[in-house]
Amino acid sequence: QGNYHFTFCPQIPYAGENEYYLPYAADSEWCTPIDTPKLYDVTIVGNHYQNRLELMRHLQGSGRRTKFELGVAKEDMQLLYSQSICGINWSSLNDLTARVFEVSSLGIVPIINRVSDLDRLEFVEGKHYLGFSSMQEAQEQVNRALDNPQLAAEIGKNAREKIINDKHTWDERANTILEVCGLIDKK
């Protein structure tokens, strides 16, 4: 901690001994679904890691409409994910990334590789997301969601409610920081 009174870390696997766990979150403004036609079956926004590239190639090869972008943010991300049925996050370091919260908040079905922090925050597989641990299982979960529109819609709805009800927004994270630092009273 050195020169700091408090240190916050968004990822348990990388938190130091005296760091306060404060996971990533979704933006209340930019992570709200918008009504727009569904142009993509599957979208990933993030770095072009080999496993992600390979997954998207396989999905595209099986006839799925895919979108893979880097550097998309704010209203551009909001539109892109709102145009998608499924949002994939494949963490490369067993960490719960911001994208999980963003995809979930946008009300589309999150398809997420299983990481330890999902359980810690009580995300329930099959209710708030579809999980995978391998390339094949990721493809199977995408197919499951796309072949079952009612299931995909229900999980997308549950995921968004989870973000809102459990206060996984940046506004709430800012309040937590202020509370921990003693700058405002706890709710």
C-alpha positions in Angstrom: 0.0 0.0 0.0 2.9 2.3 0.5 1.8 5.9 -0.1 -1.9 5.1 -0.2 -4.5 4.7 2.5 -6.7 2.5 0.3 -5.9 0.4 -2.7 -8.8 -1.0 -4.8 -8.4 -4.0 -7.1 -11.1 -5.2 -9.6 -9.8 -8.8 -9.9 -9.4 -11.2 -7.1 -6.7 -13.3 -8.8 -4.4 -10.2 -8.9 -5.4 -8.5 -5.6 -2.7 -7.9 -3.1 -2.9 -8.7 0.6 -4.3 -5.4 1.8 -6.3 -4.4 -1.4 -10.0 -3.8 -1.3 -11.9 -5.9 -3.9 -14.0 -3.7 -6.1 -15.0 -5.5 -9.3 -15.5 -3.9 -12.7 -19.0 -2.7 -13.5 -21.2 -1.3 -16.3 -21.8 2.3 -17.2 -25.4 3.4 -16.4 -25.6 5.5 -19.6 -23.7 3.5 -22.2 -24.7 0.0 -21.1 -28.5 0.4 -21.6 -30.1 -1.7 -24.4 -31.4 0.2 -27.4 -34.1 -1.1 -29.7 -32.4 -1.9 -33.0 -32.5 -4.8 -35.5 -30.3 -7.8 -34.7 -27.5 -7.8 -37.4 -25.2 -10.2 -35.6 -25.6 -13.5 -33.9 -22.3 -13.2 -31.9 -20.1 -10.3 -31.0 -16.8 -9.9 -29.2 -15.4 -6.5 -28.4 -11.8 -6.8 -27.2 -8.3 -7.8 -28.1 -7.7 -10.2 -31.0 -6.3 -13.0 -29.0 -5.7 -16.3 -30.9 -8.4 -18.2 -29.0 -11.0 -15.5 -29.8 -10.0 -15.3 -33.4 -10.2 -19.1 -33.8 -13.6 -19.2 -32.1 -15.0 -16.4 -34.4 -13.6 -18.2 -37.5 -15.3 -21.4 -36.5 -18.6 -19.6 -35.8 -18.5 -17.7 -39.0 -17.6 -21.0 -40.9 -20.8 -22.5 -39.5 -22.9 -19.7 -40.9 -23.1 -17.5 -37.8 -23.2 -13.7 -38.3 -20.2 -12.6 -36.3 -18.6 -9.2 -35.4 -15.2 -8.9 -33.7 -14.1 -5.3 -32.9 -11.3 -3.7 -31.0 -11.5 -0.2 -29.5 -15.2 0.2 -29.6 -16.6 2.2 -26.6 -19.5 4.2 -25.3 -22.4 4.6 -27.7 -20.6 2.6 -30.4 -20.3 -0.3 -28.1 -23.9 0.1 -27.0 -25.1 0.0 -30.6 -22.9 -2.9 -31.6 -24.0 -5.1 -28.7 -27.7 -4.1 -29.1 -27.4 -5.3 -32.7 -26.3 -8.7 -31.4 -28.0 -11.7 -29.9 -25.0 -13.1 -28.0 -22.0 -11.3 -26.5 -18.9 -13.4 -25.8 -16.2 -12.7 -23.3 -13.2 -15.0 -23.2 -10.8 -13.9 -20.5 -7.2 -14.8 -21.1 -6.1 -14.5 -17.5 -8.9 -16.1 -15.5 -10.2 -12.6 -14.6 -13.7 -11.2 -14.5 -13.4 -8.4 -17.0 -15.4 -5.2 -17.5 -16.9 -6.7 -20.6 -18.8 -9.3 -18.6 -20.7 -6.5 -16.8 -21.2 -4.5 -20.0 -22.6 -7.4 -22.0 -24.8 -8.4 -19.2 -26.1 -4.9 -18.7 -27.0 -4.6 -22.3 -29.5 -7.4 -22.0 -28.1 -9.8 -24.5 -27.1 -13.3 -23.6 -23.6 -13.3 -22.1 -21.5 -16.3 -23.1 -18.6 -16.2 -20.7 -15.7 -18.5 -19.9 -15.9 -19.7 -16.4 -13.7 -17.7 -14.0 -13.7 -17.8 -10.2 -15.1 -14.3 -9.6 -18.4 -15.2 -11.3 -19.3 -17.5 -8.4 -18.0 -15.0 -5.8 -20.5 -12.4 -7.2 -23.3 -15.0 -7.4 -23.6 -15.0 -11.1 -25.5 -18.3 -11.8 -24.7 -20.3 -14.9 -27.7 -21.0 -17.0 -29.6 -18.1 -15.4 -27.3 -15.0 -15.8 -24.9 -16.4 -18.4 -23.9 -19.4 -20.5 -20.5 -20.7 -19.5 -17.7 -22.5 -21.3 -14.3 -23.9 -20.6 -13.2 -24.8 -24.1 -13.5 -23.8 -27.7 -15.9 -26.6 -28.4 -18.1 -25.7 -25.4 -18.1 -22.0 -26.4 -19.4 -23.0 -29.8 -22.0 -25.3 -28.2 -23.2 -22.5 -26.0 -23.5 -20.1 -28.9 -25.6 -22.7 -30.8 -27.7 -23.3 -27.7 -28.5 -19.6 -27.4 -29.2 -19.1 -31.1 -31.3 -22.3 -31.4 -33.4 -21.3 -28.4 -34.4 -17.6 -28.7 -36.6 -17.8 -25.6 -33.7 -19.1 -23.5 -31.4 -16.4 -24.9 -34.0 -13.7 -24.2 -34.6 -14.9 -20.7 -30.9 -15.1 -19.8 -30.3 -11.7 -21.3 -33.1 -10.3 -19.2 -31.8 -12.0 -16.1 -28.3 -10.8 -16.7 -29.4 -7.2 -17.0 -31.5 -7.5 -13.8 -28.5 -8.9 -12.0 -26.4 -5.9 -12.9 -29.1 -3.4 -11.9 -30.3 -5.2 -8.8 -26.9 -6.1 -7.4 -25.7 -2.5 -8.2 -22.9 -3.5 -10.5 -22.7 0.0 -12.1 -19.8 2.5 -12.0 -22.0 4.9 -10.1 -22.3 2.3 -7.3 -18.6 1.6 -7.5 -17.8 5.3 -7.0 -20.1 5.4 -4.0 -18.3 2.4 -2.5 -15.0 4.1 -2.9 -16.3 7.2 -1.2 -17.8 5.1 1.6 -14.7 3.0 2.2 -12.6 6.2 2.3 -15.0 7.7 4.8 -16.0 10.6 2.5 -19.7 9.7 2.7 -21.9 7.7 5.1 -22.6 4.1 4.2 -26.1 3.5 2.9 
